């Protein structure tokens, strides 16, 4: 029989119940949140701590609830946040089993008991903060900037409206990693497979009419793992909080490689 050994500190234990509501509390006033807690400095296993958020004193988003908990109950709770408008991607996490942004996720749309974990299959720095080092290194590997051979114009690189429209659905990516961390292929081969977010970014520069290194960019992607580990599972498209379609971008890259070889 095959036996699997879980990595050290991978089992999540039941944690502390911080602020149970009073017995005479108004029904529906307090919302239960179960939040993943992990501090590598202690050497302890991760745990799920339970908090109750007063809905009459808190904003409507899950991020509002996290801030309320940090300000009123447990100042040690650690998470990323910045813009609160779904623009920066800092507060990406797994809420109710779905990768999304805490700042754009209505608490009312989450399950009655809200379970919050860091993005799956990424190293955890602390609590809800994943380590993006590898993800950002992959992004840099595709050289996400305009590459040209002709002399730089005095003002700007001109582009027709039609060519500019080709970038719609690509440039809006905020690199929150919700799509990549929802992809089983990225879980299994994340060391070599670039993943949906980075491949969507790669397609954004290949589609840009101002870029003059399209062939070179396609050469870099023609690899059994960097691109072709995508098996069209489509978790990426379902997970994207911006409504983008990374699967379509990956299909476009594969199509361009095929057409180039004909």
LUMVOTI-240432 format. One record per residue (C-alpha): residue number from 1; residue in three letters; x, y, z. Coordinates in Angstrom, 1 decimal, m for minus. Layout:
# LUMVOTI-240432
@seq=NUM | type=ALA | u=X | v=Y | w=Z
...
This chain:
# LUMVOTI-240432
@seq=1 | type=UNK | u=0.0 | v=0.0 | w=0.0
@seq=2 | type=UNK | u=1.3 | v=3.5 | w=m0.9
@seq=3 | type=UNK | u=1.8 | v=5.7 | w=2.2
@seq=4 | type=UNK | u=2.1 | v=9.5 | w=2.1
@seq=5 | type=UNK | u=3.9 | v=11.5 | w=4.7
@seq=6 | type=UNK | u=2.8 | v=15.1 | w=5.2
@seq=7 | type=UNK | u=5.4 | v=17.7 | w=5.5
@seq=8 | type=UNK | u=6.4 | v=19.0 | w=8.9
@seq=9 | type=UNK | u=3.9 | v=21.5 | w=10.3
@seq=10 | type=UNK | u=1.3 | v=20.9 | w=7.6
@seq=11 | type=UNK | u=m1.5 | v=19.7 | w=9.9
@seq=12 | type=UNK | u=m3.8 | v=22.5 | w=10.9
@seq=13 | type=UNK | u=m4.9 | v=22.3 | w=14.5
@seq=14 | type=UNK | u=m7.9 | v=23.9 | w=16.2
@seq=15 | type=UNK | u=m6.9 | v=27.2 | w=17.7
@seq=16 | type=UNK | u=m8.2 | v=29.8 | w=20.1
@seq=17 | type=UNK | u=m11.7 | v=31.2 | w=20.3
@seq=18 | type=UNK | u=m11.0 | v=34.9 | w=20.9
@seq=19 | type=UNK | u=m14.2 | v=36.8 | w=21.6
@seq=20 | type=UNK | u=m17.4 | v=34.7 | w=21.8
@seq=21 | type=UNK | u=m20.5 | v=36.9 | w=21.6
@seq=22 | type=UNK | u=m22.6 | v=37.4 | w=24.7
@seq=23 | type=UNK | u=m25.5 | v=34.9 | w=25.1
@seq=24 | type=UNK | u=m28.1 | v=37.7 | w=24.8
@seq=25 | type=UNK | u=m26.6 | v=39.0 | w=21.6
@seq=26 | type=UNK | u=m29.0 | v=40.0 | w=18.8
@seq=27 | type=UNK | u=m29.4 | v=37.2 | w=16.3
@seq=28 | type=UNK | u=m27.3 | v=37.7 | w=13.2
@seq=29 | type=UNK | u=m25.3 | v=40.6 | w=14.7
@seq=30 | type=UNK | u=m22.0 | v=38.6 | w=15.1
@seq=31 | type=UNK | u=m20.4 | v=36.8 | w=12.2
@seq=32 | type=UNK | u=m18.0 | v=33.9 | w=12.8
@seq=33 | type=UNK | u=m14.6 | v=33.9 | w=11.1
@seq=34 | type=UNK | u=m12.2 | v=31.0 | w=11.2
@seq=35 | type=UNK | u=m8.7 | v=32.3 | w=10.2
@seq=36 | type=UNK | u=m5.5 | v=30.4 | w=9.4
@seq=37 | type=UNK | u=m2.7 | v=31.4 | w=11.8
@seq=38 | type=UNK | u=0.9 | v=30.4 | w=11.4
@seq=39 | type=UNK | u=4.1 | v=31.9 | w=12.9
@seq=40 | type=UNK | u=7.2 | v=30.1 | w=11.7
@seq=41 | type=UNK | u=9.3 | v=31.6 | w=14.6
@seq=42 | type=UNK | u=7.4 | v=29.4 | w=17.2
@seq=43 | type=UNK | u=7.8 | v=26.1 | w=15.3
@seq=44 | type=UNK | u=4.2 | v=25.2 | w=16.1
@seq=45 | type=UNK | u=1.7 | v=23.8 | w=13.6
@seq=46 | type=UNK | u=m0.7 | v=26.1 | w=11.9
@seq=47 | type=UNK | u=m4.0 | v=26.6 | w=13.6
@seq=48 | type=UNK | u=m7.5 | v=27.9 | w=12.9
@seq=49 | type=UNK | u=m8.5 | v=30.7 | w=15.3
@seq=50 | type=UNK | u=m12.1 | v=31.7 | w=15.7
@seq=51 | type=UNK | u=m13.3 | v=35.3 | w=15.9
@seq=52 | type=UNK | u=m16.7 | v=36.9 | w=15.9
@seq=53 | type=UNK | u=m17.1 | v=40.2 | w=14.1
@seq=54 | type=UNK | u=m19.8 | v=42.7 | w=15.1
@seq=55 | type=UNK | u=m21.6 | v=43.4 | w=11.8
@seq=56 | type=UNK | u=m23.1 | v=46.7 | w=13.2
@seq=57 | type=UNK | u=m19.6 | v=48.1 | w=13.7
@seq=58 | type=UNK | u=m17.9 | v=46.8 | w=10.6
@seq=59 | type=UNK | u=m17.9 | v=47.5 | w=6.8
@seq=60 | type=UNK | u=m19.4 | v=45.0 | w=4.3
@seq=61 | type=UNK | u=m16.2 | v=43.5 | w=2.9
@seq=62 | type=UNK | u=m14.1 | v=40.6 | w=4.2
@seq=63 | type=UNK | u=m11.1 | v=43.0 | w=4.4
@seq=64 | type=UNK | u=m13.2 | v=45.3 | w=6.7
@seq=65 | type=UNK | u=m13.7 | v=42.3 | w=9.0
@seq=66 | type=UNK | u=m10.0 | v=41.5 | w=9.0
@seq=67 | type=UNK | u=m9.2 | v=45.1 | w=9.9
@seq=68 | type=UNK | u=m11.9 | v=45.1 | w=12.6
@seq=69 | type=UNK | u=m10.4 | v=42.0 | w=14.1
@seq=70 | type=UNK | u=m6.9 | v=43.4 | w=14.1
@seq=71 | type=UNK | u=m8.0 | v=46.7 | w=15.5
@seq=72 | type=UNK | u=m10.4 | v=45.4 | w=18.2
@seq=73 | type=UNK | u=m9.5 | v=41.8 | w=19.1
@seq=74 | type=UNK | u=m6.1 | v=40.5 | w=18.0
@seq=75 | type=UNK | u=m3.4 | v=42.9 | w=16.9
@seq=76 | type=UNK | u=m1.1 | v=40.0 | w=16.0
@seq=77 | type=UNK | u=m3.2 | v=38.9 | w=13.0
@seq=78 | type=UNK | u=m1.1 | v=39.4 | w=9.9
@seq=79 | type=UNK | u=m2.2 | v=40.1 | w=6.4
@seq=80 | type=UNK | u=m1.4 | v=42.3 | w=3.4
@seq=81 | type=UNK | u=m3.6 | v=45.2 | w=2.2
@seq=82 | type=UNK | u=m3.1 | v=48.4 | w=0.3
@seq=83 | type=UNK | u=m5.6 | v=50.0 | w=m2.1
@seq=84 | type=UNK | u=m8.9 | v=48.5 | w=m0.9
@seq=85 | type=UNK | u=m10.2 | v=48.9 | w=m4.4
@seq=86 | type=UNK | u=m9.2 | v=45.7 | w=m6.2
@seq=87 | type=UNK | u=m6.3 | v=47.4 | w=m8.0
@seq=88 | type=UNK | u=m3.1 | v=46.3 | w=m6.2
@seq=89 | type=UNK | u=m3.8 | v=42.6 | w=m5.6
@seq=90 | type=UNK | u=m2.2 | v=42.7 | w=m2.1
@seq=91 | type=UNK | u=m5.1 | v=41.2 | w=m0.2
@seq=92 | type=UNK | u=m5.5 | v=38.0 | w=m2.3
@seq=93 | type=UNK | u=m6.3 | v=35.0 | w=m0.1
@seq=94 | type=UNK | u=m8.6 | v=32.0 | w=0.0
@seq=95 | type=UNK | u=m12.0 | v=32.9 | w=1.4
@seq=96 | type=UNK | u=m14.7 | v=30.3 | w=1.7
@seq=97 | type=UNK | u=m12.7 | v=27.9 | w=m0.5
@seq=98 | type=UNK | u=m12.2 | v=30.4 | w=m3.3
@seq=99 | type=UNK | u=m9.2 | v=32.5 | w=m4.2
@seq=100 | type=UNK | u=m10.2 | v=36.1 | w=m4.3
@seq=101 | type=UNK | u=m9.5 | v=39.6 | w=m3.1
@seq=102 | type=UNK | u=m10.6 | v=40.4 | w=0.5
@seq=103 | type=UNK | u=m11.3 | v=44.0 | w=m0.4
@seq=104 | type=UNK | u=m13.8 | v=43.2 | w=m3.2
@seq=105 | type=UNK | u=m15.4 | v=40.1 | w=m1.5
@seq=106 | type=UNK | u=m18.7 | v=40.9 | w=0.2
@seq=107 | type=UNK | u=m18.9 | v=39.1 | w=3.6
@seq=108 | type=UNK | u=m22.6 | v=38.5 | w=2.7
@seq=109 | type=UNK | u=m21.5 | v=36.5 | w=m0.3
@seq=110 | type=UNK | u=m19.3 | v=34.2 | w=1.8
@seq=111 | type=UNK | u=m20.6 | v=31.1 | w=3.7
@seq=112 | type=UNK | u=m22.2 | v=31.7 | w=7.1
@seq=113 | type=UNK | u=m19.0 | v=30.7 | w=8.8
@seq=114 | type=UNK | u=m16.2 | v=32.4 | w=6.9
@seq=115 | type=UNK | u=m13.0 | v=30.4 | w=6.6
@seq=116 | type=UNK | u=m10.0 | v=32.3 | w=5.5
@seq=117 | type=UNK | u=m6.6 | v=30.8 | w=4.4
@seq=118 | type=UNK | u=m3.6 | v=32.1 | w=2.6
@seq=119 | type=UNK | u=m3.4 | v=31.4 | w=m1.1
@seq=120 | type=UNK | u=m2.8 | v=27.6 | w=m1.6
@seq=121 | type=UNK | u=0.4 | v=25.9 | w=m2.5
@seq=122 | type=UNK | u=2.6 | v=28.9 | w=m1.7
@seq=123 | type=UNK | u=5.1 | v=29.1 | w=1.2
@seq=124 | type=UNK | u=3.6 | v=31.1 | w=4.1
@seq=125 | type=UNK | u=5.6 | v=33.9 | w=5.7
@seq=126 | type=UNK | u=3.1 | v=34.4 | w=8.5
@seq=127 | type=UNK | u=m0.7 | v=34.0 | w=8.9
@seq=128 | type=UNK | u=m2.3 | v=35.1 | w=5.6
@seq=129 | type=UNK | u=0.9 | v=36.4 | w=4.0
@seq=130 | type=UNK | u=2.3 | v=34.1 | w=1.3
@seq=131 | type=UNK | u=5.8 | v=34.3 | w=m0.1
@seq=132 | type=UNK | u=5.6 | v=35.7 | w=m3.7
@seq=133 | type=UNK | u=9.4 | v=35.5 | w=m4.3
@seq=134 | type=UNK | u=9.2 | v=32.7 | w=m6.9
@seq=135 | type=UNK | u=6.1 | v=34.2 | w=m8.5
@seq=136 | type=UNK | u=7.8 | v=37.5 | w=m9.0
@seq=137 | type=UNK | u=10.9 | v=35.9 | w=m10.3
@seq=138 | type=UNK | u=8.8 | v=34.1 | w=m12.9
@seq=139 | type=UNK | u=7.2 | v=37.4 | w=m13.9
@seq=140 | type=UNK | u=10.6 | v=39.0 | w=m14.4
@seq=141 | type=UNK | u=11.7 | v=36.0 | w=m16.5
@seq=142 | type=UNK | u=9.3 | v=37.0 | w=m19.3
@seq=143 | type=UNK | u=10.8 | v=40.5 | w=m19.4
@seq=144 | type=UNK | u=7.6 | v=42.5 | w=m19.0
@seq=145 | type=UNK | u=8.6 | v=45.7 | w=m20.7
@seq=146 | type=UNK | u=8.6 | v=47.1 | w=m24.2
@seq=147 | type=UNK | u=11.5 | v=45.7 | w=m26.2
@seq=148 | type=UNK | u=12.4 | v=47.6 | w=m29.4
@seq=149 | type=UNK | u=15.2 | v=47.8 | w=m32.0
@seq=150 | type=UNK | u=14.2 | v=51.0 | w=m33.7
@seq=151 | type=UNK | u=15.4 | v=54.4 | w=m32.3
@seq=152 | type=UNK | u=13.2 | v=55.7 | w=m29.5
@seq=153 | type=UNK | u=10.8 | v=58.4 | w=m30.8
@seq=154 | type=UNK | u=10.9 | v=61.9 | w=m29.3
@seq=155 | type=UNK | u=7.4 | v=61.7 | w=m27.9
@seq=156 | type=UNK | u=5.8 | v=58.2 | w=m27.6
@seq=157 | type=UNK | u=5.4 | v=54.9 | w=m29.4
@seq=158 | type=UNK | u=2.3 | v=55.3 | w=m31.5
@seq=159 | type=UNK | u=m0.4 | v=52.7 | w=m31.7
@seq=160 | type=UNK | u=m3.7 | v=52.4 | w=m33.5
@seq=161 | type=UNK | u=m6.9 | v=52.0 | w=m31.7
@seq=162 | type=UNK | u=m7.4 | v=48.6 | w=m33.2
@seq=163 | type=UNK | u=m4.0 | v=47.4 | w=m31.9
@seq=164 | type=UNK | u=m4.6 | v=49.0 | w=m28.5
@seq=165 | type=UNK | u=m7.9 | v=47.1 | w=m28.2
@seq=166 | type=UNK | u=m6.0 | v=43.9 | w=m28.5
@seq=167 | type=UNK | u=m4.6 | v=44.5 | w=m25.1
@seq=168 | type=UNK | u=m8.0 | v=44.6 | w=m23.4
@seq=169 | type=UNK | u=m8.4 | v=41.7 | w=m21.1
@seq=170 | type=UNK | u=m4.6 | v=41.4 | w=m20.7
@seq=171 | type=UNK | u=m3.2 | v=44.7 | w=m19.2
@seq=172 | type=UNK | u=m5.7 | v=44.7 | w=m16.4
@seq=173 | type=UNK | u=m4.0 | v=41.8 | w=m14.6
@seq=174 | type=UNK | u=m2.9 | v=42.9 | w=m11.1
@seq=175 | type=UNK | u=m0.6 | v=39.9 | w=m10.4
@seq=176 | type=UNK | u=m2.6 | v=38.9 | w=m7.3
@seq=177 | type=UNK | u=m1.8 | v=35.2 | w=m8.1
@seq=178 | type=UNK | u=m5.4 | v=34.0 | w=m7.5
@seq=179 | type=UNK | u=m5.4 | v=32.3 | w=m10.9
@seq=180 | type=UNK | u=m2.0 | v=30.6 | w=m10.6
@seq=181 | type=UNK | u=m2.6 | v=29.3 | w=m7.1
@seq=182 | type=UNK | u=m6.0 | v=27.8 | w=m8.3
@seq=183 | type=UNK | u=m4.3 | v=25.9 | w=m11.1
@seq=184 | type=UNK | u=m3.4 | v=22.2 | w=m10.3
@seq=185 | type=UNK | u=m0.8 | v=22.2 | w=m13.0
@seq=186 | type=UNK | u=0.9 | v=25.1 | w=m11.2
@seq=187 | type=UNK | u=0.7 | v=23.2 | w=m7.9
@seq=188 | type=UNK | u=2.5 | v=20.2 | w=m9.4
@seq=189 | type=UNK | u=5.0 | v=21.9 | w=m11.7
@seq=190 | type=UNK | u=5.3 | v=25.4 | w=m10.3
@seq=191 | type=UNK | u=9.1 | v=25.3 | w=m10.4
@seq=192 | type=UNK | u=9.0 | v=25.1 | w=m14.2
@seq=193 | type=UNK | u=5.5 | v=25.9 | w=m15.4
@seq=194 | type=UNK | u=5.0 | v=29.7 | w=m15.5
@seq=195 | type=UNK | u=1.3 | v=29.5 | w=m14.6
@seq=196 | type=UNK | u=m1.7 | v=31.4 | w=m15.8
@seq=197 | type=UNK | u=m0.9 | v=34.8 | w=m14.4
@seq=198 | type=UNK | u=2.6 | v=35.0 | w=m15.9
@seq=199 | type=UNK | u=1.5 | v=33.5 | w=m19.3
@seq=200 | type=UNK | u=m1.3 | v=36.1 | w=m19.5
@seq=201 | type=UNK | u=1.3 | v=38.8 | w=m18.9
@seq=202 | type=UNK | u=3.5 | v=37.2 | w=m21.6
@seq=203 | type=UNK | u=0.7 | v=37.3 | w=m24.1
@seq=204 | type=UNK | u=0.1 | v=41.0 | w=m23.2
@seq=205 | type=UNK | u=3.6 | v=41.9 | w=m24.5
@seq=206 | type=UNK | u=3.4 | v=39.5 | w=m27.5
@seq=207 | type=UNK | u=0.1 | v=41.1 | w=m28.5
@seq=208 | type=UNK | u=1.5 | v=44.7 | w=m28.2
@seq=209 | type=UNK | u=2.1 | v=46.1 | w=m31.7
@seq=210 | type=UNK | u=4.8 | v=48.4 | w=m30.4
@seq=211 | type=UNK | u=7.0 | v=45.5 | w=m29.2
@seq=212 | type=UNK | u=9.6 | v=44.3 | w=m31.8
@seq=213 | type=UNK | u=10.8 | v=41.0 | w=m30.1
@seq=214 | type=UNK | u=7.7 | v=38.8 | w=m30.7
@seq=215 | type=UNK | u=9.7 | v=36.0 | w=m32.2
@seq=216 | type=UNK | u=12.2 | v=36.1 | w=m29.3
@seq=217 | type=UNK | u=9.4 | v=36.0 | w=m26.7
@seq=218 | type=UNK | u=7.8 | v=33.0 | w=m28.4
@seq=219 | type=UNK | u=11.1 | v=31.2 | w=m28.5
@seq=220 | type=UNK | u=11.4 | v=31.6 | w=m24.7
@seq=221 | type=UNK | u=8.0 | v=30.0 | w=m24.2
@seq=222 | type=UNK | u=8.5 | v=27.0 | w=m26.6
@seq=223 | type=UNK | u=9.3 | v=24.6 | w=m23.8
@seq=224 | type=UNK | u=7.5 | v=21.4 | w=m22.6
@seq=225 | type=UNK | u=7.0 | v=22.9 | w=m19.1
@seq=226 | type=UNK | u=7.0 | v=26.8 | w=m19.3
@seq=227 | type=UNK | u=3.8 | v=26.8 | w=m21.5
@seq=228 | type=UNK | u=2.6 | v=23.3 | w=m22.3
@seq=229 | type=UNK | u=1.8 | v=22.2 | w=m18.7
@seq=230 | type=UNK | u=m1.6 | v=23.9 | w=m19.2
@seq=231 | type=UNK | u=m4.2 | v=21.2 | w=m19.5
@seq=232 | type=UNK | u=m7.2 | v=23.6 | w=m19.9
@seq=233 | type=UNK | u=m8.7 | v=22.9 | w=m16.5
@seq=234 | type=UNK | u=m10.0 | v=26.5 | w=m16.5
@seq=235 | type=UNK | u=m9.7 | v=27.0 | w=m12.7
@seq=236 | type=UNK | u=m7.7 | v=30.2 | w=m13.6
@seq=237 | type=UNK | u=m10.5 | v=31.8 | w=m15.4
@seq=238 | type=UNK | u=m13.0 | v=31.0 | w=m12.7
@seq=239 | type=UNK | u=m10.8 | v=32.3 | w=m10.0
@seq=240 | type=UNK | u=m9.7 | v=35.6 | w=m11.5
@seq=241 | type=UNK | u=m11.3 | v=38.4 | w=m9.4
@seq=242 | type=UNK | u=m10.9 | v=40.9 | w=m12.3
@seq=243 | type=UNK | u=m13.0 | v=38.8 | w=m14.7
@seq=244 | type=UNK | u=m10.0 | v=38.1 | w=m17.0
@seq=245 | type=UNK | u=m9.5 | v=34.9 | w=m19.0
@seq=246 | type=UNK | u=m5.9 | v=33.6 | w=m18.6
@seq=247 | type=UNK | u=m7.0 | v=30.3 | w=m20.3
@seq=248 | type=UNK | u=m7.7 | v=32.2 | w=m23.5
@seq=249 | type=UNK | u=m4.4 | v=34.0 | w=m23.4
@seq=250 | type=UNK | u=m2.6 | v=30.6 | w=m23.0
@seq=251 | type=UNK | u=m4.6 | v=29.2 | w=m26.0
@seq=252 | type=UNK | u=m3.5 | v=32.3 | w=m28.0
@seq=253 | type=UNK | u=0.2 | v=31.7 | w=m27.2
@seq=254 | type=UNK | u=m0.1 | v=28.0 | w=m28.2
@seq=255 | type=UNK | u=m1.9 | v=29.0 | w=m31.4
@seq=256 | type=UNK | u=0.8 | v=31.5 | w=m32.3
@seq=257 | type=UNK | u=3.5 | v=28.9 | w=m31.8
@seq=258 | type=UNK | u=1.7 | v=26.5 | w=m34.1
@seq=259 | type=UNK | u=1.1 | v=29.1 | w=m36.8
@seq=260 | type=UNK | u=4.7 | v=30.2 | w=m36.7
@seq=261 | type=UNK | u=5.8 | v=26.6 | w=m37.4
@seq=262 | type=UNK | u=3.6 | v=26.1 | w=m40.4
